[in-house]
Amino acid sequence: MGLASRAPGGDSLPVTSAADLPRHSRRPSWAGRNYTLLTAAAVVTNLGSQGALIAAAFAVLDTGGDGGDVGLVAAARTLPLVLFLLIGGAVADRLPRHRVMVAANALNCVSQAAFAVLVISGEARLWQMMLLSALGGTGQAFFNPAAEGMLMSSVRGEQASRAFAMFRMAMQGAGLGGAALGGVLVAVIGPGWVLAVDAVAFAVAGALRSFLDVGHIPPREPGGGLFADLRDGWREFVGRPWLWTIVAQFSVVVAVVGAADAVYGPLVARDSLGGAGPWGLALGAFGAGTVGGALLMTRWKPRRLLFAGTLCVFPLAAPAAALAVPVPVGPLYAVMFVSGLAIEVFGVSWMTAQHPRERNLFVWLTTWYSERTGGTSKGRTGPVWPACRPRRQRANSLLMTA
């Protein structure tokens, strides 16, 4: 087997075969060193970040903010992610990806640590929380394309679907624990300390990613520049109708789900469900569903990947509808579990369908279009929350996702 597989922008990464692993290793043949490090770092990151999502929302509410303020802070994080993701993809094509990932983790660590200090000291202001959230979103904009390209290049062949499913199962399992524990910790010790834990998680994850094996990667071949890369990526994107139609569909879904998670959920939890604890458990149920979906996809590979994945988009309207009623916590947990399972079937199917192409521009252009609608929706939903009637919100969520 060859020592390396070609990656976007001239990068190539090792593909570890069974012969390359120590004989006593219990890892599967496709789980090489880079794959293992990437998975471990993703687990650590998700443990902290899922709790931080809850903490950030309740930090705003604890300072006297309302739904509009929660939406502004959420949008402040997502809008830079939308704006800089294209540039981040081009940077990931031109610089060693592990360095881009570590630098982005460092920025997230610093921004979350500063956010935590402000909240713990009781001196947090809305503009400060928005600024620090924007810095975190900027870090993610540069991190995501590099991480996607690195992961897709770390596995190959017929085992790619199983590898992606196992990666996502580990990541979502960590998110399950992080959300449930984060909700409890926000209620017990306050949101500031949960944000501090997230800062530490970013530091640990960055240290793990610094050990990625990229010493054998040849220098990037000279290209036509940043705008030429963007033009080539755009041509690949628009030249595949199956791609841009699904991305357009999922942009609407991201808008609905993102608004429910970032704005509606914390507000409904505060007003009707009992606070951060029950909402953390609801997100934990969603995480449990994603783990179940990933486990399912390790055993099942649909003949028509994208058709099966697209069908699984429809259940994602259910959480927003359940919050609009609102239903009691028991039915809400069940709804969140089913929607989590559905989104994971879509996620693994989507990654597997893209994997043979392994072009970074191709990957992060699709991400940019999905994030664009989700980012703007979070800023719009907060201010209109008080004026939205539950039945109207439920109907809109169902219609938009369908």
Secondary structure as the mmCIF struct_conf table of DSSP 4:
data_model
#
loop_
_struct_conf.conf_type_id
_struct_conf.id
_struct_conf.beg_label_comp_id
_struct_conf.beg_label_asym_id
_struct_conf.beg_label_seq_id
_struct_conf.end_label_comp_id
_struct_conf.end_label_asym_id
_struct_conf.end_label_seq_id
BEND BEND1 LEU A 3 LEU A 3
STRN STRN1 ALA A 4 ARG A 6
HELX_RH_3T_P HELX_RH_3T_P1 PRO A 8 GLY A 10
STRN STRN2 SER A 12 PRO A 14
HELX_RH_3T_P HELX_RH_3T_P2 ALA A 18 ASP A 20
BEND BEND2 LEU A 21 LEU A 21
TURN_TY1_P TURN_TY1_P1 ARG A 23 HIS A 24
BEND BEND3 ARG A 27 ARG A 27
TURN_TY1_P TURN_TY1_P2 SER A 29 TRP A 30
HELX_RH_AL_P HELX_RH_AL_P1 ARG A 33 ASP A 62
TURN_TY1_P TURN_TY1_P3 THR A 63 GLY A 64
HELX_RH_AL_P HELX_RH_AL_P2 GLY A 67 ARG A 94
BEND BEND4 LEU A 95 LEU A 95
HELX_RH_AL_P HELX_RH_AL_P3 ARG A 97 SER A 121
TURN_TY1_P TURN_TY1_P4 GLY A 122 GLY A 122
HELX_RH_AL_P HELX_RH_AL_P4 LEU A 126 SER A 153
BEND BEND5 SER A 154 SER A 154
HELX_RH_3T_P HELX_RH_3T_P3 GLY A 157 GLN A 159
HELX_RH_AL_P HELX_RH_AL_P5 ALA A 160 ILE A 189
HELX_RH_AL_P HELX_RH_AL_P6 PRO A 191 ARG A 209
TURN_TY1_P TURN_TY1_P5 SER A 210 PHE A 211
TURN_TY1_P TURN_TY1_P6 GLY A 215 HIS A 216
HELX_LH_PP_P HELX_LH_PP_P1 ILE A 217 PRO A 222
BEND BEND6 GLY A 224 GLY A 224
HELX_RH_AL_P HELX_RH_AL_P7 LEU A 226 VAL A 238
TURN_TY1_P TURN_TY1_P7 GLY A 239 GLY A 239
HELX_RH_AL_P HELX_RH_AL_P8 PRO A 241 ALA A 259
HELX_RH_PI_P HELX_RH_PI_P1 ALA A 260 TYR A 264
HELX_RH_AL_P HELX_RH_AL_P9 GLY A 265 VAL A 268
HELX_RH_PI_P HELX_RH_PI_P2 ALA A 269 LEU A 273
BEND BEND7 GLY A 275 GLY A 275
HELX_RH_AL_P HELX_RH_AL_P10 ALA A 276 ARG A 299
BEND BEND8 ARG A 303 ARG A 304
HELX_RH_AL_P HELX_RH_AL_P11 LEU A 305 LEU A 311
TURN_TY1_P TURN_TY1_P8 CYS A 312 VAL A 313
HELX_RH_3T_P HELX_RH_3T_P4 PHE A 314 ALA A 317
HELX_RH_AL_P HELX_RH_AL_P12 ALA A 318 ALA A 324
TURN_TY1_P TURN_TY1_P9 VAL A 325 PRO A 326
HELX_LH_PP_P HELX_LH_PP_P2 VAL A 327 PRO A 328
HELX_RH_AL_P HELX_RH_AL_P13 VAL A 329 GLN A 354
HELX_RH_3T_P HELX_RH_3T_P5 HIS A 355 ARG A 357
HELX_RH_AL_P HELX_RH_AL_P14 ASN A 360 VAL A 384
HELX_RH_3T_P HELX_RH_3T_P6 TRP A 385 ALA A 387
HELX_RH_AL_P HELX_RH_AL_P15 PRO A 390 THR A 401
#
